[in-house]
Amino acid sequence: MHCICWNRGALPMTKQIIVDIDDTGEVRIETTGFTGPVCLEESQFIKDLLGHETSRCLTPMFYQQGNVVKKQHINLCG
């Protein structure tokens, strides 16, 4: 497995884009330190280089805006 990391923030190691390539050539891109949909924007240049995206798994950080965490209550009982 090969791992390539880019720092995209002003502070070292605060925001990272991690690219994992397994033995079959499958590529997995993971972002850390980003909040909200900016993670997709910041990693788009890698996706453009690699080609077609086959799947996407968004983390809870994607739904977070700034330091505010969105909470949604779902009534499960009637």
All heavy atoms as a GROMACS GRO file, in nm:
protein
  612
    1MET      N    1   0.084  -0.117   0.000
    1MET     CA    2   0.000   0.000   0.000
    1MET      C    3   0.089   0.123   0.000
    1MET      O    4   0.189   0.129   0.068
    1MET     CB    5  -0.091  -0.001   0.123
    1MET     CG    6  -0.175   0.123   0.134
    1MET     SD    7  -0.283   0.126   0.278
    1MET     CE    8  -0.391  -0.007   0.242
    2HIS      N    9   0.052   0.220  -0.081
    2HIS     CA   10   0.125   0.346  -0.088
    2HIS      C   11   0.036   0.456  -0.032
    2HIS      O   12  -0.084   0.454  -0.053
    2HIS     CB   13   0.161   0.378  -0.232
    2HIS     CG   14   0.240   0.269  -0.297
    2HIS    ND1   15   0.375   0.257  -0.276
    2HIS    CD2   16   0.204   0.169  -0.378
    2HIS    CE1   17   0.418   0.152  -0.344
    2HIS    NE2   18   0.316   0.096  -0.407
    3CYS      N   19   0.094   0.548   0.037
    3CYS     CA   20   0.018   0.656   0.097
    3CYS      C   21   0.086   0.788   0.064
    3CYS      O   22   0.206   0.803   0.083
    3CYS     CB   23   0.008   0.639   0.248
    3CYS     SG   24  -0.085   0.768   0.329
    4ILE      N   25   0.008   0.881   0.010
    4ILE     CA   26   0.058   1.013  -0.023
    4ILE      C   27  -0.026   1.114   0.054
    4ILE      O   28  -0.148   1.105   0.053
    4ILE     CB   29   0.046   1.041  -0.174
    4ILE    CG1   30   0.119   0.933  -0.252
    4ILE    CG2   31   0.099   1.179  -0.208
    4ILE    CD1   32   0.088   0.934  -0.400
    5CYS      N   33   0.036   1.209   0.122
    5CYS     CA   34  -0.038   1.307   0.202
    5CYS      C   35  -0.005   1.448   0.154
    5CYS      O   36   0.109   1.479   0.126
    5CYS     CB   37  -0.003   1.296   0.349
    5CYS     SG   38  -0.042   1.136   0.420
    6TRP      N   39  -0.107   1.530   0.144
    6TRP     CA   40  -0.091   1.672   0.113
    6TRP      C   41  -0.143   1.752   0.231
    6TRP      O   42  -0.251   1.723   0.282
    6TRP     CB   43  -0.176   1.713  -0.008
    6TRP     CG   44  -0.118   1.681  -0.139
    6TRP    CD1   45  -0.036   1.760  -0.214
    6TRP    CD2   46  -0.139   1.563  -0.215
    6TRP    NE1   47  -0.005   1.698  -0.331
    6TRP    CE2   48  -0.068   1.577  -0.334
    6TRP    CE3   49  -0.211   1.446  -0.194
    6TRP    CZ2   50  -0.065   1.479  -0.432
    6TRP    CZ3   51  -0.209   1.349  -0.291
    6TRP    CH2   52  -0.136   1.366  -0.408
    7ASN      N   53  -0.068   1.849   0.274
    7ASN     CA   54  -0.117   1.944   0.372
    7ASN      C   55  -0.177   2.060   0.298
    7ASN      O   56  -0.113   2.121   0.213
    7ASN     CB   57  -0.004   1.995   0.462
    7ASN     CG   58   0.038   1.892   0.563
    7ASN    OD1   59  -0.043   1.810   0.605
    7ASN    ND2   60   0.163   1.896   0.601
    8ARG      N   61  -0.302   2.093   0.326
    8ARG     CA   62  -0.372   2.201   0.256
    8ARG      C   63  -0.403   2.317   0.348
    8ARG      O   64  -0.475   2.407   0.311
    8ARG     CB   65  -0.502   2.149   0.194
    8ARG     CG   66  -0.484   2.036   0.095
    8ARG     CD   67  -0.430   2.082  -0.035
    8ARG     NE   68  -0.534   2.154  -0.107
    8ARG     CZ   69  -0.517   2.205  -0.226
    8ARG    NH1   70  -0.402   2.192  -0.287
    8ARG    NH2   71  -0.615   2.268  -0.286
    9GLY      N   72  -0.356   2.317   0.471
    9GLY     CA   73  -0.389   2.423   0.564
    9GLY      C   74  -0.272   2.515   0.593
    9GLY      O   75  -0.159   2.490   0.552
   10ALA      N   76  -0.302   2.623   0.662
   10ALA     CA   77  -0.198   2.718   0.698
   10ALA      C   78  -0.107   2.661   0.806
   10ALA      O   79   0.011   2.688   0.809
   10ALA     CB   80  -0.262   2.848   0.746
   11LEU      N   81  -0.164   2.581   0.897
   11LEU     CA   82  -0.085   2.520   1.002
   11LEU      C   83  -0.043   2.380   0.957
   11LEU      O   84  -0.121   2.309   0.894
   11LEU     CB   85  -0.166   2.510   1.131
   11LEU     CG   86  -0.213   2.644   1.188
   11LEU    CD1   87  -0.305   2.621   1.307
   11LEU    CD2   88  -0.093   2.727   1.229
   12PRO      N   89   0.079   2.339   0.989
   12PRO     CA   90   0.124   2.206   0.948
   12PRO      C   91   0.035   2.096   1.007
   12PRO      O   92   0.000   2.100   1.125
   12PRO     CB   93   0.265   2.197   1.003
   12PRO     CG   94   0.299   2.328   1.059
   12PRO     CD   95   0.178   2.413   1.063
   13MET      N   96  -0.002   2.000   0.923
   13MET     CA   97  -0.074   1.880   0.962
   13MET      C   98  -0.214   1.907   1.016
   13MET      O   99  -0.271   1.823   1.082
   13MET     CB  100   0.006   1.798   1.062
   13MET     CG  101   0.145   1.761   1.015
   13MET     SD  102   0.146   1.670   0.860
   13MET     CE  103   0.094   1.510   0.917
   14THR      N  104  -0.272   2.024   0.995
   14THR     CA  105  -0.408   2.046   1.042
   14THR      C  106  -0.510   1.993   0.943
   14THR      O  107  -0.612   1.940   0.983
   14THR     CB  108  -0.435   2.194   1.068
   14THR    OG1  109  -0.409   2.266   0.949
   14THR    CG2  110  -0.349   2.246   1.180
   15LYS      N  111  -0.484   2.010   0.815
   15LYS     CA  112  -0.574   1.961   0.711
   15LYS      C  113  -0.493   1.872   0.618
   15LYS      O  114  -0.388   1.914   0.570
   15LYS     CB  115  -0.636   2.077   0.632
   15LYS     CG  116  -0.725   2.164   0.716
   15LYS     CD  117  -0.778   2.279   0.635
   15LYS     CE  118  -0.866   2.367   0.722
   15LYS     NZ  119  -0.916   2.482   0.649
   16GLN      N  120  -0.543   1.752   0.594
   16GLN     CA  121  -0.469   1.659   0.510
   16GLN      C  122  -0.560   1.593   0.408
   16GLN      O  123  -0.678   1.571   0.436
   16GLN     CB  124  -0.406   1.548   0.594
   16GLN     CG  125  -0.294   1.590   0.682
   16GLN     CD  126  -0.231   1.470   0.750
   16GLN    OE1  127  -0.300   1.377   0.788
   16GLN    NE2  128  -0.102   1.473   0.762
   17ILE      N  129  -0.501   1.562   0.295
   17ILE     CA  130  -0.565   1.478   0.196
   17ILE      C  131  -0.477   1.354   0.184
   17ILE      O  132  -0.360   1.364   0.147
   17ILE     CB  133  -0.578   1.549   0.060
   17ILE    CG1  134  -0.661   1.676   0.076
   17ILE    CG2  135  -0.639   1.455  -0.042
   17ILE    CD1  136  -0.661   1.764  -0.048
   18ILE      N  137  -0.532   1.240   0.219
   18ILE     CA  138  -0.456   1.115   0.222
   18ILE      C  139  -0.501   1.029   0.105
   18ILE      O  140  -0.620   1.004   0.087
   18ILE     CB  141  -0.479   1.041   0.355
   18ILE    CG1  142  -0.437   1.132   0.471
   18ILE    CG2  143  -0.402   0.910   0.357
   18ILE    CD1  144  -0.487   1.086   0.605
   19VAL      N  145  -0.405   0.984   0.026
   19VAL     CA  146  -0.434   0.898  -0.089
   19VAL      C  147  -0.371   0.762  -0.062
   19VAL      O  148  -0.249   0.752  -0.049
   19VAL     CB  149  -0.378   0.959  -0.220
   19VAL    CG1  150  -0.407   0.868  -0.336
   19VAL    CG2  151  -0.434   1.098  -0.242
   20ASP      N  152  -0.454   0.659  -0.052
   20ASP     CA  153  -0.408   0.521  -0.033
   20ASP      C  154  -0.427   0.445  -0.163
   20ASP      O  155  -0.534   0.450  -0.222
   20ASP     CB  156  -0.487   0.450   0.078
   20ASP     CG  157  -0.449   0.498   0.216
   20ASP    OD1  158  -0.333   0.535   0.235
   20ASP    OD2  159  -0.536   0.496   0.304
   21ILE      N  160  -0.323   0.377  -0.206
   21ILE     CA  161  -0.330   0.293  -0.326
   21ILE      C  162  -0.296   0.151  -0.283
   21ILE      O  163  -0.186   0.125  -0.233
   21ILE     CB  164  -0.231   0.342  -0.433
   21ILE    CG1  165  -0.255   0.489  -0.464
   21ILE    CG2  166  -0.243   0.256  -0.558
   21ILE    CD1  167  -0.146   0.553  -0.548
   22ASP      N  168  -0.393   0.058  -0.299
   22ASP     CA  169  -0.366  -0.079  -0.256
   22ASP      C  170  -0.295  -0.158  -0.366
   22ASP      O  171  -0.266  -0.106  -0.474
   22ASP     CB  172  -0.493  -0.148  -0.206
   22ASP     CG  173  -0.593  -0.177  -0.316
   22ASP    OD1  174  -0.557  -0.167  -0.435
   22ASP    OD2  175  -0.708  -0.210  -0.282
   23ASP      N  176  -0.268  -0.284  -0.340
   23ASP     CA  177  -0.192  -0.368  -0.434
   23ASP      C  178  -0.265  -0.391  -0.566
   23ASP      O  179  -0.203  -0.422  -0.667
   23ASP     CB  180  -0.160  -0.501  -0.368
   23ASP     CG  181  -0.062  -0.485  -0.253
   23ASP    OD1  182   0.011  -0.384  -0.250
   23ASP    OD2  183  -0.060  -0.572  -0.164
   24THR      N  184  -0.398  -0.376  -0.564
   24THR     CA  185  -0.475  -0.396  -0.688
   24THR      C  186  -0.483  -0.268  -0.770
   24THR      O  187  -0.538  -0.269  -0.880
   24THR     CB  188  -0.617  -0.443  -0.657
   24THR    OG1  189  -0.687  -0.340  -0.587
   24THR    CG2  190  -0.616  -0.572  -0.575
   25GLY      N  191  -0.432  -0.157  -0.715
   25GLY     CA  192  -0.438  -0.030  -0.784
   25GLY      C  193  -0.558   0.055  -0.746
   25GLY      O  194  -0.574   0.166  -0.796
   26GLU      N  195  -0.643   0.000  -0.658
   26GLU     CA  196  -0.759   0.078  -0.613
   26GLU      C  197  -0.711   0.195  -0.528
   26GLU      O  198  -0.626   0.179  -0.441
   26GLU     CB  199  -0.854  -0.010  -0.532
   26GLU     CG  200  -0.981   0.064  -0.494
   26GLU     CD  201  -1.084  -0.028  -0.431
   26GLU    OE1  202  -1.113  -0.132  -0.491
   26GLU    OE2  203  -1.131   0.006  -0.322
   27VAL      N  204  -0.768   0.312  -0.554
   27VAL     CA  205  -0.726   0.434  -0.486
   27VAL      C  206  -0.836   0.478  -0.391
   27VAL      O  207  -0.954   0.477  -0.425
   27VAL     CB  208  -0.698   0.546  -0.587
   27VAL    CG1  209  -0.659   0.674  -0.515
   27VAL    CG2  210  -0.590   0.504  -0.684
   28ARG      N  211  -0.797   0.516  -0.271
   28ARG     CA  212  -0.891   0.566  -0.171
   28ARG      C  213  -0.840   0.703  -0.126
   28ARG      O  214  -0.723   0.717  -0.088
   28ARG     CB  215  -0.898   0.471  -0.052
   28ARG     CG  216  -0.993   0.514   0.054
   28ARG     CD  217  -1.005   0.404   0.162
   28ARG     NE  218  -1.090   0.447   0.268
   28ARG     CZ  219  -1.047   0.501   0.380
   28ARG    NH1  220  -0.919   0.513   0.402
   28ARG    NH2  221  -1.130   0.541   0.472
   29ILE      N  222  -0.925   0.804  -0.135
   29ILE     CA  223  -0.889   0.939  -0.093
   29ILE      C  224  -0.962   0.970   0.036
   29ILE      O  225  -1.084   0.952   0.045
   29ILE     CB  226  -0.928   1.042  -0.201
   29ILE    CG1  227  -0.857   1.012  -0.331
   29ILE    CG2  228  -0.898   1.184  -0.154
   29ILE    CD1  229  -0.907   1.094  -0.448
   30GLU      N  230  -0.891   1.016   0.135
   30GLU     CA  231  -0.951   1.052   0.263
   30GLU      C  232  -0.903   1.192   0.302
   30GLU      O  233  -0.785   1.223   0.287
   30GLU     CB  234  -0.908   0.952   0.372
   30GLU     CG  235  -0.962   0.985   0.508
   30GLU     CD  236  -0.916   0.886   0.614
   30GLU    OE1  237  -0.855   0.783   0.577
   30GLU    OE2  238  -0.939   0.912   0.732
   31THR      N  239  -0.994   1.274   0.348
   31THR     CA  240  -0.956   1.406   0.394
   31THR      C  241  -0.974   1.412   0.546
   31THR      O  242  -1.065   1.350   0.599
   31THR     CB  243  -1.041   1.517   0.329
   31THR    OG1  244  -1.178   1.496   0.361
   31THR    CG2  245  -1.022   1.518   0.179
   32THR      N  246  -0.887   1.484   0.612
   32THR     CA  247  -0.900   1.504   0.756
   32THR      C  248  -0.878   1.652   0.786
   32THR      O  249  -0.803   1.720   0.716
   32THR     CB  250  -0.799   1.421   0.837
   32THR    OG1  251  -0.667   1.461   0.800
   32THR    CG2  252  -0.815   1.273   0.812
   33GLY      N  253  -0.946   1.701   0.887
   33GLY     CA  254  -0.928   1.839   0.930
   33GLY      C  255  -1.017   1.939   0.859
   33GLY      O  256  -1.015   2.057   0.891
   34PHE      N  257  -1.094   1.895   0.760
   34PHE     CA  258  -1.185   1.983   0.689
   34PHE      C  259  -1.324   1.970   0.750
   34PHE      O  260  -1.362   1.863   0.795
   34PHE     CB  261  -1.195   1.945   0.541
   34PHE     CG  262  -1.067   1.960   0.465
   34PHE    CD1  263  -0.984   1.851   0.447
   34PHE    CD2  264  -1.030   2.082   0.412
   34PHE    CE1  265  -0.865   1.864   0.376
   34PHE    CE2  266  -0.912   2.096   0.341
   34PHE     CZ  267  -0.829   1.987   0.323
   35THR      N  268  -1.400   2.079   0.752
   35THR     CA  269  -1.539   2.072   0.793
   35THR      C  270  -1.627   2.120   0.679
   35THR      O  271  -1.591   2.213   0.608
   35THR     CB  272  -1.566   2.158   0.918
   35THR    OG1  273  -1.526   2.292   0.891
   35THR    CG2  274  -1.492   2.104   1.039
   36GLY      N  275  -1.739   2.054   0.661
   36GLY     CA  276  -1.832   2.092   0.555
   36GLY      C  277  -1.788   2.038   0.420
   36GLY      O  278  -1.692   1.962   0.409
   37PRO      N  279  -1.859   2.080   0.316
   37PRO     CA  280  -1.830   2.029   0.182
   37PRO      C  281  -1.699   2.076   0.121
   37PRO      O  282  -1.663   2.037   0.012
   37PRO     CB  283  -1.951   2.077   0.100
   37PRO     CG  284  -2.013   2.185   0.177
   37PRO     CD  285  -1.978   2.164   0.321
   38VAL      N  286  -1.625   2.160   0.192
   38VAL     CA  287  -1.496   2.207   0.140
   38VAL      C  288  -1.399   2.091   0.117
   38VAL      O  289  -1.311   2.098   0.030
   38VAL     CB  290  -1.435   2.314   0.233
   38VAL    CG1  291  -1.389   2.254   0.364
   38VAL    CG2  292  -1.323   2.388   0.164
   39CYS      N  293  -1.418   1.980   0.189
   39CYS     CA  294  -1.330   1.863   0.170
   39CYS      C  295  -1.340   1.812   0.026
   39CYS      O  296  -1.241   1.769  -0.032
   39CYS     CB  297  -1.362   1.754   0.269
   39CYS     SG  298  -1.532   1.692   0.258
   40LEU      N  299  -1.461   1.817  -0.032
   40LEU     CA  300  -1.478   1.773  -0.171
   40LEU      C  301  -1.409   1.867  -0.268
   40LEU      O  302  -1.347   1.826  -0.365
   40LEU     CB  303  -1.627   1.762  -0.205
   40LEU     CG  304  -1.706   1.660  -0.124
   40LEU    CD1  305  -1.853   1.666  -0.161
   40LEU    CD2  306  -1.651   1.520  -0.143
   41GLU      N  307  -1.420   1.997  -0.238
   41GLU     CA  308  -1.357   2.096  -0.325
   41GLU      C  309  -1.204   2.084  -0.320
   41GLU      O  310  -1.137   2.092  -0.421
   41GLU     CB  311  -1.398   2.237  -0.282
   41GLU     CG  312  -1.547   2.263  -0.293
   41GLU     CD  313  -1.590   2.390  -0.221
   41GLU    OE1  314  -1.503   2.468  -0.178
   41GLU    OE2  315  -1.712   2.408  -0.206
   42GLU      N  316  -1.151   2.065  -0.198
   42GLU     CA  317  -1.006   2.060  -0.181
   42GLU      C  318  -0.944   1.934  -0.241
   42GLU      O  319  -0.828   1.934  -0.279
   42GLU     CB  320  -0.970   2.070  -0.032
   42GLU     CG  321  -0.998   2.205   0.028
   42GLU     CD  322  -0.905   2.314  -0.025
   42GLU    OE1  323  -0.790   2.285  -0.059
   42GLU    OE2  324  -0.951   2.429  -0.032
   43SER      N  325  -1.020   1.826  -0.248
   43SER     CA  326  -0.967   1.701  -0.303
   43SER      C  327  -1.003   1.682  -0.450
   43SER      O  328  -0.963   1.582  -0.511
   43SER     CB  329  -1.016   1.582  -0.221
   43SER     OG  330  -1.157   1.574  -0.225
   44GLN      N  331  -1.074   1.777  -0.509
   44GLN     CA  332  -1.119   1.762  -0.647
   44GLN      C  333  -1.002   1.750  -0.743
   44GLN      O  334  -1.009   1.675  -0.842
   44GLN     CB  335  -1.209   1.880  -0.686
   44GLN     CG  336  -1.272   1.865  -0.823
   44GLN     CD  337  -1.362   1.744  -0.834
   44GLN    OE1  338  -1.443   1.718  -0.747
   44GLN    NE2  339  -1.346   1.667  -0.942
   45PHE      N  340  -0.893   1.819  -0.718
   45PHE     CA  341  -0.780   1.813  -0.812
   45PHE      C  342  -0.724   1.672  -0.823
   45PHE      O  343  -0.679   1.631  -0.930
   45PHE     CB  344  -0.670   1.914  -0.770
   45PHE     CG  345  -0.588   1.874  -0.651
   45PHE    CD1  346  -0.462   1.818  -0.668
   45PHE    CD2  347  -0.635   1.891  -0.522
   45PHE    CE1  348  -0.385   1.782  -0.559
   45PHE    CE2  349  -0.559   1.855  -0.411
   45PHE     CZ  350  -0.434   1.800  -0.430
   46ILE      N  351  -0.728   1.597  -0.716
   46ILE     CA  352  -0.680   1.458  -0.721
   46ILE      C  353  -0.778   1.372  -0.800
   46ILE      O  354  -0.738   1.289  -0.882
   46ILE     CB  355  -0.660   1.403  -0.579
   46ILE    CG1  356  -0.552   1.483  -0.507
   46ILE    CG2  357  -0.621   1.256  -0.584
   46ILE    CD1  358  -0.538   1.451  -0.362
   47LYS      N  359  -0.907   1.394  -0.776
   47LYS     CA  360  -1.008   1.318  -0.850
   47LYS      C  361  -0.999   1.347  -0.999
   47LYS      O  362  -1.015   1.257  -1.080
   47LYS     CB  363  -1.148   1.352  -0.798
   47LYS     CG  364  -1.172   1.308  -0.656
   47LYS     CD  365  -1.308   1.354  -0.611
   47LYS     CE  366  -1.314   1.360  -0.461
   47LYS     NZ  367  -1.436   1.426  -0.416
   48ASP      N  368  -0.972   1.472  -1.034
   48ASP     CA  369  -0.958   1.508  -1.175
   48ASP      C  370  -0.839   1.436  -1.238
   48ASP      O  371  -0.844   1.395  -1.354
   48ASP     CB  372  -0.941   1.659  -1.190
   48ASP     CG  373  -1.068   1.736  -1.156
   48ASP    OD1  374  -1.176   1.675  -1.151
   48ASP    OD2  375  -1.055   1.857  -1.130
   49LEU      N  376  -0.732   1.419  -1.161
   49LEU     CA  377  -0.614   1.351  -1.213
   49LEU      C  378  -0.637   1.201  -1.228
   49LEU      O  379  -0.588   1.139  -1.322
   49LEU     CB  380  -0.495   1.373  -1.119
   49LEU     CG  381  -0.436   1.513  -1.115
   49LEU    CD1  382  -0.332   1.524  -1.003
   49LEU    CD2  383  -0.373   1.546  -1.248
   50LEU      N  384  -0.714   1.143  -1.134
   50LEU     CA  385  -0.729   0.998  -1.132
   50LEU      C  386  -0.839   0.948  -1.223
   50LEU      O  387  -0.836   0.833  -1.266
   50LEU     CB  388  -0.755   0.951  -0.988
   50LEU     CG  389  -0.640   0.976  -0.891
   50LEU    CD1  390  -0.681   0.939  -0.750
   50LEU    CD2  391  -0.517   0.898  -0.934
   51GLY      N  392  -0.940   1.030  -1.249
   51GLY     CA  393  -1.047   0.985  -1.338
   51GLY      C  394  -1.178   0.963  -1.267
   51GLY      O  395  -1.214   1.038  -1.179
   52HIS      N  396  -1.247   0.856  -1.303
   52HIS     CA  397  -1.383   0.829  -1.260
   52HIS      C  398  -1.392   0.787  -1.112
   52HIS      O  399  -1.317   0.702  -1.067
   52HIS     CB  400  -1.440   0.717  -1.348
   52HIS     CG  401  -1.580   0.682  -1.318
   52HIS    ND1  402  -1.684   0.767  -1.342
   52HIS    CD2  403  -1.634   0.571  -1.262
   52HIS    CE1  404  -1.797   0.709  -1.306
   52HIS    NE2  405  -1.769   0.589  -1.256
   53GLU      N  406  -1.486   0.849  -1.040
   53GLU     CA  407  -1.511   0.814  -0.900
   53GLU      C  408  -1.612   0.700  -0.895
   53GLU      O  409  -1.719   0.709  -0.956
   53GLU     CB  410  -1.565   0.936  -0.826
   53GLU     CG  411  -1.594   0.910  -0.680
   53GLU     CD  412  -1.640   1.038  -0.609
   53GLU    OE1  413  -1.591   1.147  -0.642
   53GLU    OE2  414  -1.725   1.026  -0.521
   54THR      N  415  -1.581   0.592  -0.826
   54THR     CA  416  -1.670   0.476  -0.822
   54THR      C  417  -1.760   0.475  -0.699
   54THR      O  418  -1.868   0.417  -0.703
   54THR     CB  419  -1.591   0.345  -0.828
   54THR    OG1  420  -1.498   0.342  -0.719
   54THR    CG2  421  -1.518   0.332  -0.961
   55SER      N  422  -1.716   0.535  -0.590
   55SER     CA  423  -1.801   0.541  -0.471
   55SER      C  424  -1.755   0.656  -0.382
   55SER      O  425  -1.643   0.706  -0.395
   55SER     CB  426  -1.796   0.409  -0.392
   55SER     OG  427  -1.668   0.389  -0.338
   56ARG      N  428  -1.844   0.695  -0.293
   56ARG     CA  429  -1.813   0.806  -0.203
   56ARG      C  430  -1.873   0.775  -0.066
   56ARG      O  431  -1.988   0.732  -0.057
   56ARG     CB  432  -1.873   0.935  -0.256
   56ARG     CG  433  -1.851   1.055  -0.166
   56ARG     CD  434  -1.917   1.178  -0.218
   56ARG     NE  435  -1.848   1.225  -0.340
   56ARG     CZ  436  -1.886   1.330  -0.410
   56ARG    NH1  437  -1.989   1.401  -0.373
   56ARG    NH2  438  -1.820   1.366  -0.518
   57CYS      N  439  -1.796   0.795   0.039
   57CYS     CA  440  -1.842   0.776   0.176
   57CYS      C  441  -1.812   0.905   0.252
   57CYS      O  442  -1.695   0.938   0.272
   57CYS     CB  443  -1.772   0.657   0.240
   57CYS     SG  444  -1.826   0.624   0.407
   58LEU      N  445  -1.915   0.977   0.289
   58LEU     CA  446  -1.896   1.104   0.359
   58LEU      C  447  -1.892   1.081   0.510
   58LEU      O  448  -1.968   1.001   0.563
   58LEU     CB  449  -2.010   1.199   0.324
   58LEU     CG  450  -2.023   1.231   0.174
   58LEU    CD1  451  -2.148   1.312   0.148
   58LEU    CD2  452  -1.900   1.303   0.123
   59THR      N  453  -1.804   1.153   0.577
   59THR     CA  454  -1.789   1.142   0.721
   59THR      C  455  -1.879   1.245   0.790
   59THR      O  456  -1.929   1.338   0.726
   59THR     CB  457  -1.643   1.166   0.763
   59THR    OG1  458  -1.611   1.302   0.735
   59THR    CG2  459  -1.548   1.073   0.690
   60PRO      N  460  -1.898   1.233   0.920
   60PRO     CA  461  -1.977   1.334   0.993
   60PRO      C  462  -1.920   1.475   0.979
   60PRO      O  463  -1.994   1.572   0.986
   60PRO     CB  464  -1.972   1.286   1.138
   60PRO     CG  465  -1.952   1.139   1.127
   60PRO     CD  466  -1.865   1.119   1.006
   61MET      N  467  -1.790   1.486   0.956
   61MET     CA  468  -1.727   1.619   0.939
   61MET      C  469  -1.782   1.690   0.815
   61MET      O  470  -1.782   1.812   0.809
   61MET     CB  471  -1.576   1.606   0.929
   61MET     CG  472  -1.509   1.558   1.056
   61MET     SD  473  -1.523   1.676   1.191
   61MET     CE  474  -1.411   1.801   1.135
   62PHE      N  475  -1.828   1.614   0.715
   62PHE     CA  476  -1.884   1.674   0.594
   62PHE      C  477  -2.009   1.755   0.629
   62PHE      O  478  -2.033   1.860   0.570
   62PHE     CB  479  -1.920   1.565   0.493
   62PHE     CG  480  -1.992   1.618   0.372
   62PHE    CD1  481  -1.921   1.676   0.267
   62PHE    CD2  482  -2.130   1.613   0.362
   62PHE    CE1  483  -1.985   1.726   0.156
   62PHE    CE2  484  -2.195   1.663   0.251
   62PHE     CZ  485  -2.123   1.720   0.148
   63TYR      N  486  -2.086   1.709   0.724
   63TYR     CA  487  -2.213   1.773   0.758
   63TYR      C  488  -2.195   1.884   0.862
   63TYR      O  489  -2.290   1.950   0.898
   63TYR     CB  490  -2.312   1.668   0.810
   63TYR     CG  491  -2.338   1.562   0.707
   63TYR    CD1  492  -2.276   1.439   0.713
   63TYR    CD2  493  -2.422   1.589   0.600
   63TYR    CE1  494  -2.298   1.342   0.616
   63TYR    CE2  495  -2.445   1.494   0.502
   63TYR     CZ  496  -2.383   1.371   0.512
   63TYR     OH  497  -2.405   1.277   0.415
   64GLN      N  498  -2.073   1.902   0.909
   64GLN     CA  499  -2.043   2.002   1.010
   64GLN      C  500  -2.007   2.134   0.941
   64GLN      O  501  -1.935   2.135   0.841
   64GLN     CB  502  -1.927   1.956   1.096
   64GLN     CG  503  -1.904   2.039   1.218
   64GLN     CD  504  -1.795   1.981   1.307
   64GLN    OE1  505  -1.734   1.882   1.272
   64GLN    NE2  506  -1.773   2.041   1.418
   65GLN      N  507  -2.056   2.246   0.994
   65GLN     CA  508  -2.023   2.378   0.940
   65GLN      C  509  -1.952   2.456   1.048
   65GLN      O  510  -2.009   2.483   1.153
   65GLN     CB  511  -2.149   2.451   0.896
   65GLN     CG  512  -2.218   2.386   0.781
   65GLN     CD  513  -2.343   2.461   0.740
   65GLN    OE1  514  -2.383   2.555   0.806
   65GLN    NE2  515  -2.404   2.419   0.632
   66GLY      N  516  -1.827   2.492   1.022
   66GLY     CA  517  -1.749   2.564   1.121
   66GLY      C  518  -1.736   2.482   1.247
   66GLY      O  519  -1.704   2.364   1.243
   67ASN      N  520  -1.762   2.543   1.359
   67ASN     CA  521  -1.758   2.472   1.486
   67ASN      C  522  -1.896   2.428   1.531
   67ASN      O  523  -1.913   2.381   1.642
   67ASN     CB  524  -1.692   2.558   1.593
   67ASN     CG  525  -1.546   2.578   1.564
   67ASN    OD1  526  -1.480   2.491   1.508
   67ASN    ND2  527  -1.493   2.694   1.601
   68VAL      N  528  -1.997   2.449   1.447
   68VAL     CA  529  -2.134   2.414   1.482
   68VAL      C  530  -2.166   2.275   1.429
   68VAL      O  531  -2.145   2.246   1.312
   68VAL     CB  532  -2.233   2.516   1.422
   68VAL    CG1  533  -2.376   2.479   1.454
   68VAL    CG2  534  -2.201   2.656   1.472
   69VAL      N  535  -2.214   2.189   1.514
   69VAL     CA  536  -2.254   2.054   1.475
   69VAL      C  537  -2.405   2.053   1.458
   69VAL      O  538  -2.478   2.094   1.548
   69VAL     CB  539  -2.212   1.950   1.580
   69VAL    CG1  540  -2.261   1.812   1.540
   69VAL    CG2  541  -2.061   1.952   1.598
   70LYS      N  542  -2.450   2.012   1.339
   70LYS     CA  543  -2.594   2.003   1.315
   70LYS      C  544  -2.646   1.876   1.380
   70LYS      O  545  -2.589   1.770   1.367
   70LYS     CB  546  -2.623   1.998   1.165
   70LYS     CG  547  -2.598   2.126   1.093
   70LYS     CD  548  -2.640   2.113   0.949
   70LYS     CE  549  -2.621   2.241   0.875
   70LYS     NZ  550  -2.658   2.229   0.733
   71LYS      N  551  -2.759   1.889   1.449
   71LYS     CA  552  -2.823   1.774   1.510
   71LYS      C  553  -2.965   1.767   1.458
   71LYS      O  554  -3.033   1.869   1.445
   71LYS     CB  555  -2.824   1.785   1.662
   71LYS     CG  556  -2.686   1.778   1.723
   71LYS     CD  557  -2.694   1.781   1.873
   71LYS     CE  558  -2.555   1.771   1.933
   71LYS     NZ  559  -2.559   1.770   2.079
   72GLN      N  560  -3.007   1.649   1.428
   72GLN     CA  561  -3.144   1.628   1.382
   72GLN      C  562  -3.205   1.519   1.468
   72GLN      O  563  -3.146   1.413   1.486
   72GLN     CB  564  -3.146   1.587   1.235
   72GLN     CG  565  -3.285   1.567   1.182
   72GLN     CD  566  -3.283   1.534   1.033
   72GLN    OE1  567  -3.179   1.519   0.973
   72GLN    NE2  568  -3.401   1.522   0.976
   73HIS      N  569  -3.323   1.548   1.520
   73HIS     CA  570  -3.391   1.450   1.604
   73HIS      C  571  -3.500   1.384   1.521
   73HIS      O  572  -3.580   1.451   1.456
   73HIS     CB  573  -3.452   1.518   1.727
   73HIS     CG  574  -3.347   1.580   1.815
   73HIS    ND1  575  -3.278   1.507   1.908
   73HIS    CD2  576  -3.299   1.706   1.820
   73HIS    CE1  577  -3.192   1.587   1.968
   73HIS    NE2  578  -3.202   1.708   1.917
   74ILE      N  579  -3.502   1.254   1.523
   74ILE     CA  580  -3.601   1.177   1.450
   74ILE      C  581  -3.686   1.103   1.552
   74ILE      O  582  -3.634   1.030   1.636
   74ILE     CB  583  -3.534   1.078   1.354
   74ILE    CG1  584  -3.446   1.153   1.254
   74ILE    CG2  585  -3.638   0.993   1.283
   74ILE    CD1  586  -3.359   1.063   1.169
   75ASN      N  587  -3.816   1.123   1.544
   75ASN     CA  588  -3.907   1.055   1.634
   75ASN      C  589  -3.925   0.911   1.589
   75ASN      O  590  -3.983   0.884   1.485
   75ASN     CB  591  -4.042   1.129   1.637
   75ASN     CG  592  -4.134   1.075   1.742
   75ASN    OD1  593  -4.096   0.987   1.819
   75ASN    ND2  594  -4.254   1.127   1.747
   76LEU      N  595  -3.871   0.817   1.665
   76LEU     CA  596  -3.876   0.677   1.626
   76LEU      C  597  -4.000   0.605   1.678
   76LEU      O  598  -4.033   0.497   1.632
   76LEU     CB  599  -3.750   0.604   1.676
   76LEU     CG  600  -3.619   0.656   1.619
   76LEU    CD1  601  -3.502   0.583   1.684
   76LEU    CD2  602  -3.614   0.641   1.469
   77CYS      N  603  -4.067   0.663   1.777
   77CYS     CA  604  -4.183   0.597   1.838
   77CYS      C  605  -4.309   0.675   1.803
   77CYS      O  606  -4.351   0.765   1.874
   77CYS     CB  607  -4.166   0.589   1.989
   77CYS     SG  608  -4.020   0.497   2.037
   78GLY      N  609  -4.375   0.640   1.695
   78GLY     CA  610  -4.504   0.696   1.656
   78GLY      C  611  -4.494   0.836   1.624
   78GLY      O  612  -4.537   0.932   1.615
   0.00000   0.00000   0.00000
